[in-house]
């Protein structure tokens, strides 16, 4: 029997190994306080919105417009759910691996489609991953670490938003080179939770989009087509990196302007004037311009189509990062990382990672 190795310990410095001690995330009322705070800002229609994405029903019936007071509070709190301010620059400069991020997002999309998860689950998965990467630097010499993080983030997002959640170990679909054991995944989830300070019910563009569409369109309820189009555009913004400079409210306002403008002429100044208490005009206009550029690159598409094409990171048939098959050694095999290759090639290389 091949020895196993707790791969998570190789992610942590000696002083960080205490991250899983109970005292680090329980006690003093801190967890209860955070959870109560997060529930306050949680968008009310997210789960129902997921259930309406077959486009067979009236999505607008599933939406509940937020009050203006609630929206103001969400704008105040949305910065708590964003990556660090230097994250985008680090991705652009190559300090952080944008290619590994893209591959992780491709894998998240593949698993999302396999299990039928909703758009919020995908958005939250990527949001968790971005926030974690901006706060914690993964070892650059271990190719499996970003996949491991993506798995933990998707598992947490599914638990946050979905009603039917597979076991974390079952999320590892396809011909994955790496198969992580359940107990190891759980420990990585705790690491993500602690790093993100248990702020998992993120404020997203979905929190604002129904309200913005309504206000920009003369207080008329948004149609199912406009909601569907908005969802796809919002997802396209989180899959790339260029829109990371914008807050969720700014993305939602820009998407609403863009979508309404596809069906009728919109007087920009008048439209933004109804949102001016929530967003900055210049930043929204910049975001709209970027959406227009992405749309033109992607080509014109019929916005009424359920399969409308929007600019996004292309999906990849490859679910995980390339790597070789290897085995490990640990005092506790139950916490181990189970190295496997689905094709079981006799020529598969194995290597040992030291703590």
N, C-alpha and C positions, 0 to 999 in steps of 0.2 A: 504494500500500500504506500503510495507516494506521500511524503510528509506534507503538511500544510503550513501556511504562513498567514498571519494576520496582516493583510496588506494595509489596513488602516493605520497601523502603528508607524508605517514608513512614511505616512503623510505628516506625522506630527513630530515636532521637536519634543525633547524630554519634558519641558515645562508645559507643553500643550496636551500631554497625555491625560492630564487631570480633567480635560474637557467633559469627560463622561461621568465624573463623580456627581452624585446626586446634588451636592451643595452648589454645583455650578449652574444648575438650571431649575432647581426647586428650592423653595424656602423663602422666608421673609415676605411672602405675599407677592413677589415680583411677577411670577408666572400668571397668577390670577389677575393681577392688575393689567398686564399686557393683553391677556385674552379678552378681558372685558372691554378694553379700549378698542381692540381690533374688531370685535363684534359690532361696535357702534358704527364703524365706517364701512362695514361690509355691504357691497351693492346688493340690493334686494332681489334683482331679477336674474342674477347670473345663472343659477341652476335651471330655472325655467327656460331661460334663453337657450341653454344647451339642448333642452328637450325639443325645442322648436326648429332645430336646424335642418330638419329634413325638408324644409320649405313647403311642406304639404299643408300647413296650417297658417293661421293668422298670427304671425310673430308679435304684432303690435299688442295683441290681447295679453301677451305674457309680460309685457313691460309695465313697470310702475314708475312714473316720473318722480324723481327726487324733489323734495322741497328745496327752495332757494337757500334756506338756512343750512340744510344738510349738505348742499353742494359747496357752500362757503367753508364749512368745516372740513370737507374732503379735500378741498384745495389747500387748506392749511396743513393737512396731514400727509398729502401725497408724497412729499419729499422724504418721508420716513421709509418709503418703499422703493427707492431708487438706488442704483449703483453709486459708488463713490464718484465725486466730481471729476477725478482724473482717469476714470475707467475708459472712456472713449479715446482719449489721447493715447493711452497705453496700448489699446488695440490697434490704433492707426500706426503707431510707431514701431510695432512689432514686439514691444515689451511683453505683451500678452499675445497668445497664439489665436488669431482670429480664425485660422483654418480649423483648429481643433474645436472652436466654438461652433463653426458652421457644421462640422460633421456631427457634433452632439445634437444640434438642432434638427438635422436631417433624421437622426435616429429617433428623436422625440416625436417628430411628425409621423414617422413610420409606425411607431407604437400607438400613437393617438388614433391613427386611421384603423389599425388592426382591432382595437378595443372599442372604437366608436366614441372616444372621449370628446367632450365639447371644446369650443374654441378657448374658453377661459382656462381650461386645464392646460392647454398648450401654452397660452400666454404666461400663466403663473409659473410653469416649469422653467421657461426661459428667464423670466424675471428673477426667480430664486437663484438660478445659475449665475446670472450676471451680477447679482448683488453679492453672492458668495465669492466669485472670482475677484471682485473689486476690493474685498476685505481680506481675502486669504489667498496666498500665492501657492499654487500646487507645484509639486516637483516637476521640473521641465524634462527630466530624464526618464520619466515613466509614462509611457503613452496611454496606459489604461486609466489614468486618474481622471481625465475629463469625462470619459464614458461612465466611470463610477459615480462621479458627481451628477451627471445627467440622469442616471438611473434613480438616485436618491431624490433629486428634485422633482422628477416626474411622479414618483411614488407619493411624495408629500403633496403635490398639486392635486393628484387624483383623490387623496384622502380629504383634501380641503373642499373640493368642488363636486366630485362625482358621487352618485348614489350607489353605484355598484363598482367596487374597487377590487381588482385582482390582488393576489398576494404579490409583494414586491418581487419575489423570485420569479413569478410567472410573467413579469413584464419583459423579461429577457428573451424576446422572440427572435426568430430568424437564425441565421448562421453566425451567431456571435462567437468570436474567438475567446472571449472571457465570460465566465459564468460565476457570478458572485453569490456567496452563500447568504441565507436569510439573516442570520445574526450579524454578519458583517454589514449588510445593507442597513439594518436597523441602527447600527452604531454610526454609520455615515449620515443617516437621517438626523440623528441627535446632534451630530457635529454641525450640520446645516442649520438646524433649528437654533442652536446656541449662537452660531455666528450671526444669524439674522435676527437675534433677540426675540425669537418666537413671533415675529411680525409676518405672518403667513397669509393673512387675508388682505392681500394687497389692493390698494386703490389703483385701478387701471383705466384706460380709455373707455372700457365698457361701462364704467361707473357713471360716465357723463354723456355718452353718445345719444341716448334716447332724448334727454333733455335738450341737448344742443340742436339735434335735428328738428325737434318741435319748435324751438324758439326761432331758428333761422327760417323755418318754413311757415311763418306767420301763425304760430301756435297750433298748427295742424298736426295731428298725430302722424308719426312716420309710418310709411308703408312697409310691408314685409320686404319688398325689393330693396328699399333704401337701407333697411336694417341689415339685410344679407350682404349688400355691397359694402357697408361700413365695417361689418365683421371681418370680411376678407382683407380690406385695406388696413385695418388695425393689425391683423396678424402679419401682414407684409412688413409693417414697420418694426415689429419686434424681432423678426427673423434676420434682418440686416443689422448693421451697426450705425448707419448714418443718423437714424432717428433717436438714438440714445441721448442726444443732447436736449431733447424736449421732455417736458413733464407730461403725464397722462392727460391732463386737462387740455394742454395745448395740442396734443395729437388728436384728441377727440374733436376739438373745435375745428381743426384743419380738415379732418376727414368729413365732418358734417358739411362744411362749406363746399368741399370738393364734390361730395355726393349730391347735394341739392343742386349744385351748379351744373351737373350732368343732365338734369331734366328741365331746368329753366334758368333764365338769366338772373343772377344774384348780384345785387348792389353790395359790394364788399363792405364798404363803410357802414351801411345801414345794418347789415347782417352782424358784423362784429360788435356794433354798438349795443346790441342786446346781451352780449356776453362780456362786455368790457370790465365788469366788476369781478369776473372770474379769471380772465386771461389777458395777456399782453398782446396788443394788436400786431406789433412788428414781428413778434416770435411766431404768432399764428400764421401770418402771411408768408413768412419764410418756410414754415412747414408745408403750407399749401403749395408753394412753388416747388418744393422737393417732391411732393406727391405728383404734381403735374409732370415733372421730369421723369420720374419713374414710370408713370403711366405711358408717356410717349415712347420710352424705350421699349416698353412691353407691347406696344401697339394698341390700337383702339379695340374695345370690346363692348359687347352689348351688356349694359349694366343690369338689365332685367333678367339675365340668365343666371340660373342657380350655379352654373359652373363657370361664371365669369372669371376671366383671367386677370389677375392683378400682379404687380411686380412683387416678387418674393425670391427668397433663396431657393434655387431648384432643389427638388427632392432627390435624394440619392437612394439607390437600391441597397446601398451598403448600410447596415444598421449600426455598426460600431467601428471603432478605430482598429486599424490593422495592427497585429502584434503576433508574437510567437507564443506557443504553448509552453508554459513553465510550471514548476512546482515549488512549494515552499516548505519551511520548517517552522513550527511554533509549538509552544507548550500546550496550547489549547486548540485542538483541531476543529472544534465546533465554531470557533471564531474565524476560521480560515477563509482564504480566497481560493475557490476551487478552479484550478486552471484546466480548461478543457478545449478541445477543438472538435467541432461537430463532424468533420470529415475523418477524424482519427487517423490522419496520415502517418505512416511509419517514419516519414522523413521530417515530421514536424519537430522543430527545434525546441529544446527546453533550456531555460536558464533560471538561476536562483537569484532572487532579490534579497539582499541582506538588509537587516534592520538599520 
